[in-house]
Amino acid sequence: MAYVIGLPCVDIKDRSCIDECPVDCIYEGRRALYIHPEECVDCGACEPVCPVDAIYFADDLPEEWGDDHAASNADFFAALGSPGGGSAAGPQDHDSPLVSALPKKVSA
């Protein structure tokens, strides 16, 4: 199991976690950030720096997010594969189907 970036990240993308990740396994989508489940080494360095509490170990995702959110992180990589680092891949012009279907957050 790997860490997962959940719903609070959608339309926020703070990126603090990217700076903290020692293995560069966090990728940027159009509306959210995603942790590559095969590249994550489960170190947990990303979790405490997230200002919106969006990062959890996959088995500890809040129930109110539903069971689909861990799969959503993996779905993001279906077409992308495993390029070996988020910084080299750069921002992607897609999101997982779950994130794409969410209504956009309106800023106050």
C-alpha positions as CSV (number, residue, x, y, z in Angstrom):
1,M,0.0,0.0,0.0
2,A,1.1,3.6,-0.7
3,Y,0.1,7.0,0.5
4,V,-2.8,8.6,-1.3
5,I,-3.7,12.3,-2.0
6,G,-7.4,12.8,-1.4
7,L,-10.3,15.2,-2.0
8,P,-9.0,18.2,-0.1
9,C,-6.2,18.6,-2.7
10,V,-8.6,19.0,-5.6
11,D,-8.4,22.6,-7.0
12,I,-5.8,23.5,-4.3
13,K,-2.5,21.7,-5.3
14,D,-0.4,23.4,-2.6
15,R,2.7,21.3,-3.7
16,S,4.4,21.3,-0.3
17,C,4.4,17.5,-0.5
18,I,6.3,17.6,-3.8
19,D,9.2,19.4,-2.2
20,E,9.3,16.9,0.7
21,C,9.1,13.7,-1.2
22,P,12.5,12.0,-1.3
23,V,11.7,9.7,-4.3
24,D,9.8,12.2,-6.5
25,C,6.7,10.1,-6.7
26,I,4.1,12.9,-6.6
27,Y,2.8,14.0,-10.0
28,E,0.7,17.0,-10.9
29,G,-2.6,16.6,-12.8
30,R,-4.8,19.4,-14.1
31,R,-6.8,19.8,-10.8
32,A,-5.0,17.6,-8.2
33,L,-1.8,15.9,-7.2
34,Y,-1.3,12.2,-7.3
35,I,1.1,9.7,-5.6
36,H,2.3,7.0,-7.9
37,P,1.4,3.8,-6.0
38,E,4.4,1.8,-7.4
39,E,7.0,4.6,-6.8
40,C,6.0,5.5,-3.3
41,V,8.3,4.0,-0.6
42,D,5.8,4.7,2.2
43,C,8.1,7.0,4.0
44,G,5.3,9.4,5.1
45,A,7.4,12.6,4.6
46,C,4.6,14.1,2.5
47,E,1.8,13.6,5.1
48,P,2.7,16.2,7.8
49,V,3.5,19.0,5.4
50,C,0.1,19.0,3.6
51,P,-1.7,22.1,4.7
52,V,-5.1,20.8,3.8
53,D,-4.8,17.3,5.4
54,A,-5.2,15.5,2.0
55,I,-2.6,12.8,2.4
56,Y,-3.2,9.5,4.1
57,F,-1.9,6.0,4.0
58,A,-4.3,4.1,1.6
59,D,-5.7,2.0,4.4
60,D,-6.5,5.0,6.6
61,L,-8.4,7.2,4.1
62,P,-11.4,8.9,5.7
63,E,-14.6,7.0,5.2
64,E,-16.4,10.0,3.9
65,W,-14.2,10.0,0.9
66,G,-15.4,6.6,-0.1
67,D,-13.5,3.6,-1.3
68,D,-12.9,4.9,-4.8
69,H,-10.3,7.5,-3.9
70,A,-7.3,5.1,-3.5
71,A,-8.2,3.7,-6.9
72,S,-8.4,7.2,-8.3
73,N,-4.7,7.8,-7.6
74,A,-3.9,4.6,-9.5
75,D,-6.3,5.5,-12.3
76,F,-4.4,8.7,-13.0
77,F,-1.3,6.6,-14.0
78,A,-3.2,4.2,-16.3
79,A,-2.1,6.1,-19.5
80,L,1.0,7.7,-18.0
81,G,2.6,4.5,-16.8
82,S,5.6,4.8,-14.5
83,P,7.9,7.6,-15.9
84,G,10.1,7.5,-12.9
85,G,9.5,10.9,-11.3
86,G,7.0,13.6,-11.2
87,S,9.4,16.5,-11.8
88,A,10.7,14.9,-15.0
89,A,7.2,14.2,-16.2
90,G,6.0,17.7,-15.5
91,P,2.4,18.8,-15.1
92,Q,-0.1,16.5,-16.9
93,D,-3.1,17.7,-18.8
94,H,-5.5,15.2,-17.3
95,D,-6.9,13.9,-14.0
96,S,-8.4,10.7,-12.8
97,P,-12.0,10.1,-13.9
98,L,-13.1,10.6,-10.3
99,V,-11.4,14.0,-10.0
100,S,-12.5,15.1,-13.5
101,A,-16.1,14.4,-12.6
102,L,-16.1,16.6,-9.4
103,P,-17.5,20.1,-9.6
104,K,-14.9,22.8,-9.6
105,K,-14.4,24.5,-6.3
106,V,-15.4,28.2,-6.3
107,S,-12.8,30.4,-4.6
108,A,-14.1,32.9,-2.0
